[in-house]
């Protein structure tokens, strides 16, 4: 992971709220291609349904599905456990559910960040009750030492420190999603 100055990559409107680059745009790009190749190999016989967890995973999902060289299908879920805060509330709320039937299908949850693991644990139970053939996770980020619920993650992009981060889909009050790299957030919430 890079030690770049945010001034090298960041739009001027965001610089005052951002700390160091945790994962550079190039590192994200390269890792997403690697994950796409691995998913293509692992699911060559049965292309998975990719389930994007909105809104934070939208950038990751968009790039990942193009890196997977299989005829994948996609669907979207929106869940909330943060609200406008920078710490999870621990209460998970389904805001938008899936449109497709999961029964008998290989399902790959595409998640932006796993910190406490509570949201992901809830999602796995919720989706697992729909009888998929398999249910795995591809997370862009895993925050070190934050898990309250141990997770088995099939694919992880990066393990990062427990700092609150923004960029590449991750936000604070809907801002910073459009940044190419991932930064620590030092602004006021």
C-alpha positions as protocol buffer text, in pm:
chain_id: "A"
residue {
  index: 1
  type: UNK
  ca { x: 0 y: 0 z: 0 }
}
residue {
  index: 2
  type: UNK
  ca { x: 122 y: 343 z: -88 }
}
residue {
  index: 3
  type: UNK
  ca { x: 252 y: 635 z: 114 }
}
residue {
  index: 4
  type: UNK
  ca { x: 134 y: 897 z: -129 }
}
residue {
  index: 5
  type: UNK
  ca { x: 21 y: 1246 z: -48 }
}
residue {
  index: 6
  type: UNK
  ca { x: -351 y: 1306 z: -104 }
}
residue {
  index: 7
  type: UNK
  ca { x: -247 y: 1615 z: -299 }
}
residue {
  index: 8
  type: UNK
  ca { x: -108 y: 1388 z: -570 }
}
residue {
  index: 9
  type: UNK
  ca { x: -443 y: 1225 z: -647 }
}
residue {
  index: 10
  type: UNK
  ca { x: -729 y: 1414 z: -491 }
}
residue {
  index: 11
  type: UNK
  ca { x: -973 y: 1668 z: -622 }
}
residue {
  index: 12
  type: UNK
  ca { x: -914 y: 1999 z: -445 }
}
residue {
  index: 13
  type: UNK
  ca { x: -1262 y: 1994 z: -291 }
}
residue {
  index: 14
  type: UNK
  ca { x: -1175 y: 1686 z: -82 }
}
residue {
  index: 15
  type: UNK
  ca { x: -815 y: 1746 z: 28 }
}
residue {
  index: 16
  type: UNK
  ca { x: -895 y: 1909 z: 362 }
}
residue {
  index: 17
  type: UNK
  ca { x: -1089 y: 1600 z: 482 }
}
residue {
  index: 18
  type: UNK
  ca { x: -843 y: 1331 z: 375 }
}
residue {
  index: 19
  type: UNK
  ca { x: -540 y: 1178 z: 537 }
}
residue {
  index: 20
  type: UNK
  ca { x: -296 y: 939 z: 376 }
}
residue {
  index: 21
  type: UNK
  ca { x: -364 y: 713 z: 81 }
}
residue {
  index: 22
  type: UNK
  ca { x: -439 y: 368 z: 224 }
}
residue {
  index: 23
  type: UNK
  ca { x: -473 y: 199 z: -117 }
}
residue {
  index: 24
  type: UNK
  ca { x: -373 y: 381 z: -436 }
}
residue {
  index: 25
  type: UNK
  ca { x: -587 y: 382 z: -750 }
}
residue {
  index: 26
  type: UNK
  ca { x: -329 y: 163 z: -926 }
}
residue {
  index: 27
  type: UNK
  ca { x: -324 y: -88 z: -640 }
}
residue {
  index: 28
  type: UNK
  ca { x: -706 y: -105 z: -648 }
}
residue {
  index: 29
  type: UNK
  ca { x: -708 y: -153 z: -1025 }
}
residue {
  index: 30
  type: UNK
  ca { x: -442 y: -426 z: -1020 }
}
residue {
  index: 31
  type: UNK
  ca { x: -602 y: -616 z: -731 }
}
residue {
  index: 32
  type: UNK
  ca { x: -950 y: -606 z: -886 }
}
residue {
  index: 33
  type: UNK
  ca { x: -806 y: -762 z: -1204 }
}
residue {
  index: 34
  type: UNK
  ca { x: -643 y: -1037 z: -993 }
}
residue {
  index: 35
  type: UNK
  ca { x: -970 y: -1104 z: -810 }
}
residue {
  index: 36
  type: UNK
  ca { x: -1159 y: -1117 z: -1140 }
}
residue {
  index: 37
  type: UNK
  ca { x: -915 y: -1374 z: -1281 }
}
residue {
  index: 38
  type: UNK
  ca { x: -943 y: -1590 z: -968 }
}
residue {
  index: 39
  type: UNK
  ca { x: -1324 y: -1575 z: -966 }
}
residue {
  index: 40
  type: UNK
  ca { x: -1325 y: -1666 z: -1337 }
}
residue {
  index: 41
  type: UNK
  ca { x: -1117 y: -1977 z: -1261 }
}
residue {
  index: 42
  type: UNK
  ca { x: -1308 y: -2077 z: -949 }
}
residue {
  index: 43
  type: UNK
  ca { x: -1652 y: -2042 z: -1106 }
}
residue {
  index: 44
  type: UNK
  ca { x: -1568 y: -2151 z: -1462 }
}
residue {
  index: 45
  type: UNK
  ca { x: -1831 y: -2427 z: -1457 }
}
residue {
  index: 46
  type: UNK
  ca { x: -2107 y: -2229 z: -1283 }
}
residue {
  index: 47
  type: UNK
  ca { x: -2087 y: -1852 z: -1323 }
}
residue {
  index: 48
  type: UNK
  ca { x: -2206 y: -1686 z: -1001 }
}
residue {
  index: 49
  type: UNK
  ca { x: -2473 y: -1432 z: -934 }
}
residue {
  index: 50
  type: UNK
  ca { x: -2285 y: -1126 z: -809 }
}
residue {
  index: 51
  type: UNK
  ca { x: -2477 y: -948 z: -533 }
}
residue {
  index: 52
  type: UNK
  ca { x: -2358 y: -592 z: -487 }
}
residue {
  index: 53
  type: UNK
  ca { x: -2411 y: -444 z: -142 }
}
residue {
  index: 54
  type: UNK
  ca { x: -2508 y: -83 z: -212 }
}
residue {
  index: 55
  type: UNK
  ca { x: -2398 y: 184 z: -208 }
}
residue {
  index: 56
  type: UNK
  ca { x: -2039 y: 140 z: -97 }
}
residue {
  index: 57
  type: UNK
  ca { x: -1953 y: -156 z: -322 }
}
residue {
  index: 58
  type: UNK
  ca { x: -2083 y: -1 z: -646 }
}
residue {
  index: 59
  type: UNK
  ca { x: -1740 y: 107 z: -778 }
}
residue {
  index: 60
  type: UNK
  ca { x: -1586 y: -226 z: -680 }
}
residue {
  index: 61
  type: UNK
  ca { x: -1873 y: -424 z: -834 }
}
residue {
  index: 62
  type: UNK
  ca { x: -1857 y: -227 z: -1156 }
}
residue {
  index: 63
  type: UNK
  ca { x: -1486 y: -294 z: -1202 }
}
residue {
  index: 64
  type: UNK
  ca { x: -1500 y: -652 z: -1070 }
}
residue {
  index: 65
  type: UNK
  ca { x: -1778 y: -771 z: -1300 }
}
residue {
  index: 66
  type: UNK
  ca { x: -1580 y: -643 z: -1600 }
}
residue {
  index: 67
  type: UNK
  ca { x: -1273 y: -831 z: -1475 }
}
residue {
  index: 68
  type: UNK
  ca { x: -1465 y: -1160 z: -1447 }
}
residue {
  index: 69
  type: UNK
  ca { x: -1450 y: -1340 z: -1780 }
}
residue {
  index: 70
  type: UNK
  ca { x: -1775 y: -1531 z: -1737 }
}
residue {
  index: 71
  type: UNK
  ca { x: -2140 y: -1456 z: -1820 }
}
residue {
  index: 72
  type: UNK
  ca { x: -2222 y: -1340 z: -1467 }
}
residue {
  index: 73
  type: UNK
  ca { x: -2554 y: -1198 z: -1358 }
}
residue {
  index: 74
  type: UNK
  ca { x: -2580 y: -915 z: -1109 }
}
residue {
  index: 75
  type: UNK
  ca { x: -2832 y: -794 z: -854 }
}
residue {
  index: 76
  type: UNK
  ca { x: -2826 y: -532 z: -584 }
}
residue {
  index: 77
  type: UNK
  ca { x: -2908 y: -507 z: -214 }
}
residue {
  index: 78
  type: UNK
  ca { x: -2900 y: -200 z: 2 }
}
residue {
  index: 79
  type: UNK
  ca { x: -2846 y: -236 z: 373 }
}
residue {
  index: 80
  type: UNK
  ca { x: -2786 y: 21 z: 641 }
}
residue {
  index: 81
  type: UNK
  ca { x: -2591 y: -12 z: 964 }
}
residue {
  index: 82
  type: UNK
  ca { x: -2410 y: 322 z: 967 }
}
residue {
  index: 83
  type: UNK
  ca { x: -2663 y: 593 z: 887 }
}
residue {
  index: 84
  type: UNK
  ca { x: -2465 y: 919 z: 883 }
}
residue {
  index: 85
  type: UNK
  ca { x: -2212 y: 799 z: 1144 }
}
residue {
  index: 86
  type: UNK
  ca { x: -1856 y: 675 z: 1098 }
}
residue {
  index: 87
  type: UNK
  ca { x: -1911 y: 375 z: 1330 }
}
residue {
  index: 88
  type: UNK
  ca { x: -2160 y: 94 z: 1272 }
}
residue {
  index: 89
  type: UNK
  ca { x: -2471 y: 101 z: 1489 }
}
residue {
  index: 90
  type: UNK
  ca { x: -2484 y: -278 z: 1496 }
}
residue {
  index: 91
  type: UNK
  ca { x: -2846 y: -267 z: 1377 }
}
residue {
  index: 92
  type: UNK
  ca { x: -2886 y: -387 z: 1018 }
}
residue {
  index: 93
  type: UNK
  ca { x: -3176 y: -268 z: 808 }
}
residue {
  index: 94
  type: UNK
  ca { x: -3262 y: -398 z: 458 }
}
residue {
  index: 95
  type: UNK
  ca { x: -3331 y: -93 z: 243 }
}
residue {
  index: 96
  type: UNK
  ca { x: -3352 y: -272 z: -96 }
}
residue {
  index: 97
  type: UNK
  ca { x: -3385 y: -647 z: -138 }
}
residue {
  index: 98
  type: UNK
  ca { x: -3284 y: -868 z: -430 }
}
residue {
  index: 99
  type: UNK
  ca { x: -3503 y: -912 z: -735 }
}
residue {
  index: 100
  type: UNK
  ca { x: -3390 y: -1265 z: -829 }
}
residue {
  index: 101
  type: UNK
  ca { x: -3444 y: -1609 z: -678 }
}
residue {
  index: 102
  type: UNK
  ca { x: -3129 y: -1755 z: -516 }
}
residue {
  index: 103
  type: UNK
  ca { x: -3244 y: -2118 z: -489 }
}
residue {
  index: 104
  type: UNK
  ca { x: -2983 y: -2352 z: -630 }
}
residue {
  index: 105
  type: UNK
  ca { x: -2754 y: -2073 z: -750 }
}
residue {
  index: 106
  type: UNK
  ca { x: -2392 y: -1995 z: -672 }
}
residue {
  index: 107
  type: UNK
  ca { x: -2398 y: -1652 z: -509 }
}
residue {
  index: 108
  type: UNK
  ca { x: -2104 y: -1420 z: -449 }
}
residue {
  index: 109
  type: UNK
  ca { x: -2169 y: -1123 z: -219 }
}
residue {
  index: 110
  type: UNK
  ca { x: -1961 y: -825 z: -330 }
}
residue {
  index: 111
  type: UNK
  ca { x: -1892 y: -606 z: -28 }
}
residue {
  index: 112
  type: UNK
  ca { x: -1689 y: -287 z: 9 }
}
residue {
  index: 113
  type: UNK
  ca { x: -1552 y: -324 z: 361 }
}
residue {
  index: 114
  type: UNK
  ca { x: -1580 y: -574 z: 644 }
}
residue {
  index: 115
  type: UNK
  ca { x: -1519 y: -420 z: 983 }
}
residue {
  index: 116
  type: UNK
  ca { x: -1725 y: -554 z: 1275 }
}
residue {
  index: 117
  type: UNK
  ca { x: -1864 y: -834 z: 1055 }
}
residue {
  index: 118
  type: UNK
  ca { x: -2215 y: -786 z: 1197 }
}
residue {
  index: 119
  type: UNK
  ca { x: -2370 y: -664 z: 871 }
}
residue {
  index: 120
  type: UNK
  ca { x: -2208 y: -939 z: 668 }
}
residue {
  index: 121
  type: UNK
  ca { x: -2309 y: -1203 z: 922 }
}
residue {
  index: 122
  type: UNK
  ca { x: -2668 y: -1082 z: 900 }
}
residue {
  index: 123
  type: UNK
  ca { x: -2658 y: -1084 z: 518 }
}
residue {
  index: 124
  type: UNK
  ca { x: -2519 y: -1436 z: 506 }
}
residue {
  index: 125
  type: UNK
  ca { x: -2797 y: -1566 z: 729 }
}
residue {
  index: 126
  type: UNK
  ca { x: -3062 y: -1367 z: 541 }
}
residue {
  index: 127
  type: UNK
  ca { x: -2947 y: -1483 z: 196 }
}
residue {
  index: 128
  type: UNK
  ca { x: -2856 y: -1834 z: 312 }
}
residue {
  index: 129
  type: UNK
  ca { x: -3219 y: -1890 z: 410 }
}
residue {
  index: 130
  type: UNK
  ca { x: -3304 y: -1866 z: 38 }
}
residue {
  index: 131
  type: UNK
  ca { x: -3127 y: -2196 z: -40 }
}
residue {
  index: 132
  type: UNK
  ca { x: -2841 y: -2093 z: -268 }
}
residue {
  index: 133
  type: UNK
  ca { x: -2611 y: -2371 z: -391 }
}
residue {
  index: 134
  type: UNK
  ca { x: -2320 y: -2175 z: -246 }
}
residue {
  index: 135
  type: UNK
  ca { x: -2281 y: -1839 z: -75 }
}
residue {
  index: 136
  type: UNK
  ca { x: -1937 y: -1675 z: -69 }
}
residue {
  index: 137
  type: UNK
  ca { x: -1800 y: -1325 z: -14 }
}
residue {
  index: 138
  type: UNK
  ca { x: -1567 y: -1102 z: -209 }
}
residue {
  index: 139
  type: UNK
  ca { x: -1471 y: -803 z: 6 }
}
residue {
  index: 140
  type: UNK
  ca { x: -1253 y: -521 z: -118 }
}
residue {
  index: 141
  type: UNK
  ca { x: -1134 y: -429 z: 232 }
}
residue {
  index: 142
  type: UNK
  ca { x: -1097 y: -615 z: 560 }
}
residue {
  index: 143
  type: UNK
  ca { x: -1029 y: -396 z: 863 }
}
residue {
  index: 144
  type: UNK
  ca { x: -771 y: -561 z: 1086 }
}
residue {
  index: 145
  type: UNK
  ca { x: -875 y: -635 z: 1442 }
}
residue {
  index: 146
  type: UNK
  ca { x: -1229 y: -498 z: 1412 }
}
residue {
  index: 147
  type: UNK
  ca { x: -1428 y: -821 z: 1371 }
}
residue {
  index: 148
  type: UNK
  ca { x: -1681 y: -897 z: 1641 }
}
residue {
  index: 149
  type: UNK
  ca { x: -1801 y: -1190 z: 1432 }
}
residue {
  index: 150
  type: UNK
  ca { x: -1539 y: -1409 z: 1265 }
}
residue {
  index: 151
  type: UNK
  ca { x: -1593 y: -1435 z: 892 }
}
residue {
  index: 152
  type: UNK
  ca { x: -1478 y: -1682 z: 632 }
}
residue {
  index: 153
  type: UNK
  ca { x: -1408 y: -1461 z: 331 }
}
residue {
  index: 154
  type: UNK
  ca { x: -1326 y: -1638 z: 6 }
}
residue {
  index: 155
  type: UNK
  ca { x: -1180 y: -1329 z: -159 }
}
residue {
  index: 156
  type: UNK
  ca { x: -1025 y: -1023 z: 6 }
}
residue {
  index: 157
  type: UNK
  ca { x: -874 y: -732 z: -181 }
}
residue {
  index: 158
  type: UNK
  ca { x: -677 y: -570 z: 101 }
}
residue {
  index: 159
  type: UNK
  ca { x: -637 y: -595 z: 478 }
}
residue {
  index: 160
  type: UNK
  ca { x: -616 y: -242 z: 617 }
}
residue {
  index: 161
  type: UNK
  ca { x: -582 y: -76 z: 957 }
}
residue {
  index: 162
  type: UNK
  ca { x: -901 y: -1 z: 1151 }
}
residue {
  index: 163
  type: UNK
  ca { x: -913 y: 365 z: 1041 }
}
residue {
  index: 164
  type: UNK
  ca { x: -1230 y: 502 z: 884 }
}
residue {
  index: 165
  type: UNK
  ca { x: -1170 y: 524 z: 509 }
}
residue {
  index: 166
  type: UNK
  ca { x: -1335 y: 688 z: 210 }
}
residue {
  index: 167
  type: UNK
  ca { x: -1302 y: 676 z: -167 }
}
residue {
  index: 168
  type: UNK
  ca { x: -1368 y: 417 z: -436 }
}
residue {
  index: 169
  type: UNK
  ca { x: -1733 y: 391 z: -331 }
}
residue {
  index: 170
  type: UNK
  ca { x: -1685 y: 446 z: 43 }
}
residue {
  index: 171
  type: UNK
  ca { x: -1839 y: 765 z: 179 }
}
residue {
  index: 172
  type: UNK
  ca { x: -1924 y: 999 z: 462 }
}
residue {
  index: 173
  type: UNK
  ca { x: -2267 y: 1156 z: 417 }
}
residue {
  index: 174
  type: UNK
  ca { x: -2265 y: 1048 z: 49 }
}
residue {
  index: 175
  type: UNK
  ca { x: -1940 y: 1232 z: -29 }
}
residue {
  index: 176
  type: UNK
  ca { x: -1603 y: 1097 z: -152 }
}
residue {
  index: 177
  type: UNK
  ca { x: -1742 y: 790 z: -333 }
}
residue {
  index: 178
  type: UNK
  ca { x: -1603 y: 920 z: -663 }
}
residue {
  index: 179
  type: UNK
  ca { x: -1238 y: 925 z: -555 }
}
residue {
  index: 180
  type: UNK
  ca { x: -1021 y: 665 z: -731 }
}
residue {
  index: 181
  type: UNK
  ca { x: -804 y: 578 z: -432 }
}
residue {
  index: 182
  type: UNK
  ca { x: -891 y: 489 z: -72 }
}
residue {
  index: 183
  type: UNK
  ca { x: -794 y: 742 z: 196 }
}
residue {
  index: 184
  type: UNK
  ca { x: -815 y: 776 z: 570 }
}
residue {
  index: 185
  type: UNK
  ca { x: -1086 y: 1024 z: 663 }
}
residue {
  index: 186
  type: UNK
  ca { x: -974 y: 1301 z: 897 }
}
residue {
  index: 187
  type: UNK
  ca { x: -1254 y: 1555 z: 847 }
}
residue {
  index: 188
  type: UNK
  ca { x: -1546 y: 1614 z: 1080 }
}
residue {
  index: 189
  type: UNK
  ca { x: -1847 y: 1383 z: 1030 }
}
